[in-house]
Amino acid sequence: MSQDGSLPSGSNAAQEELPAVDFSTFLLSLAHSVLMHLGVAEGPDGAPSDVDFPLAHQTIDLIAVLADKTRGNLTGEEERLIEQLLYDLRMRYVERVKGG
């Protein structure tokens, strides 16, 4: 760990493949986790993910907590992203739970 508390960066090739770490990529990562738990998105290995509705629901709730706790501190783009993600993920959750 460096003096500023950050972890070593690892290889340059691996770092070039990953998006910048910011609030939006964090939200998109959580949203992708929800989609994996709903069985809509593939896992990191490319294989279909197991459906886990309770974990999908919990992650949606976590995003909602983030929306509530960060209200007034987000850029307009971040605010739109979190609200759109919540809407889309909630609709997909209901659709999948009902057998869609």
C-alpha positions as CSV (number, residue, x, y, z in Angstrom):
1,M,0.0,0.0,0.0
2,S,1.3,3.4,-0.8
3,Q,1.6,6.3,1.6
4,D,-1.7,7.8,0.5
5,G,-3.5,4.5,1.3
6,S,-4.0,3.4,-2.3
7,L,-3.2,0.0,-3.6
8,P,-0.4,-0.6,-6.1
9,S,-1.7,-0.3,-9.6
10,G,-0.5,-3.7,-10.9
11,S,0.3,-4.1,-14.6
12,N,-0.2,-1.3,-17.1
13,A,-1.9,-3.7,-19.6
14,A,-4.6,-4.7,-17.0
15,Q,-5.1,-1.1,-16.0
16,E,-5.7,0.0,-19.6
17,E,-8.5,-2.5,-20.0
18,L,-10.5,-1.2,-17.0
19,P,-12.6,1.9,-17.0
20,A,-11.8,4.8,-14.7
21,V,-13.0,4.4,-11.1
22,D,-15.7,6.9,-10.4
23,F,-19.2,7.0,-9.0
24,S,-20.8,6.2,-12.4
25,T,-18.7,3.1,-13.0
26,F,-19.4,2.0,-9.4
27,L,-23.1,2.3,-10.1
28,L,-22.8,0.5,-13.4
29,S,-20.9,-2.3,-11.6
30,L,-23.7,-2.7,-9.1
31,A,-26.3,-2.7,-11.8
32,H,-24.4,-5.4,-13.7
33,S,-24.4,-7.5,-10.5
34,V,-28.2,-7.1,-10.3
35,L,-28.5,-8.2,-14.0
36,M,-26.3,-11.2,-13.3
37,H,-28.4,-12.2,-10.2
38,L,-31.5,-11.9,-12.4
39,G,-30.0,-14.2,-14.9
40,V,-30.1,-11.5,-17.6
41,A,-26.3,-11.0,-17.9
42,E,-23.5,-13.4,-18.1
43,G,-21.0,-13.8,-15.4
44,P,-17.3,-12.8,-15.7
45,D,-16.5,-16.2,-17.2
46,G,-19.0,-15.7,-20.0
47,A,-21.3,-18.4,-18.6
48,P,-25.0,-17.7,-17.6
49,S,-25.3,-16.7,-14.0
50,D,-27.4,-18.4,-11.5
51,V,-30.6,-16.6,-10.6
52,D,-30.6,-15.2,-7.1
53,F,-33.7,-12.9,-6.5
54,P,-32.9,-12.1,-2.9
55,L,-29.4,-10.9,-3.8
56,A,-30.7,-8.9,-6.8
57,H,-33.3,-7.3,-4.5
58,Q,-30.7,-6.4,-1.9
59,T,-28.4,-4.9,-4.5
60,I,-31.2,-2.8,-5.9
61,D,-31.9,-1.6,-2.3
62,L,-28.2,-0.8,-1.9
63,I,-28.4,1.5,-5.0
64,A,-31.5,3.1,-3.6
65,V,-29.6,3.8,-0.3
66,L,-26.8,5.4,-2.3
67,A,-29.3,7.5,-4.2
68,D,-30.8,8.7,-0.9
69,K,-27.5,9.3,0.9
70,T,-25.9,11.2,-2.0
71,R,-28.9,13.3,-2.9
72,G,-27.8,16.9,-3.5
73,N,-24.2,15.9,-3.9
74,L,-24.3,14.4,-7.4
75,T,-23.8,15.9,-10.8
76,G,-26.8,16.1,-13.1
77,E,-25.5,13.2,-15.1
78,E,-24.9,11.1,-12.0
79,E,-28.4,11.9,-10.7
80,R,-30.0,10.9,-14.0
81,L,-27.9,7.7,-14.1
82,I,-28.8,6.5,-10.6
83,E,-32.6,7.3,-11.1
84,Q,-32.6,5.5,-14.6
85,L,-30.8,2.5,-13.2
86,L,-33.2,2.2,-10.3
87,Y,-36.2,2.4,-12.6
88,D,-34.8,-0.1,-15.1
89,L,-33.6,-2.6,-12.5
90,R,-36.8,-2.5,-10.5
91,M,-38.8,-3.1,-13.7
92,R,-36.6,-6.0,-14.7
93,Y,-36.8,-7.5,-11.2
94,V,-40.6,-7.4,-11.2
95,E,-40.6,-8.9,-14.7
96,R,-38.3,-11.8,-13.8
97,V,-40.0,-12.5,-10.5
98,K,-43.3,-12.8,-12.3
99,G,-41.8,-15.3,-14.7
100,G,-41.0,-13.0,-17.6
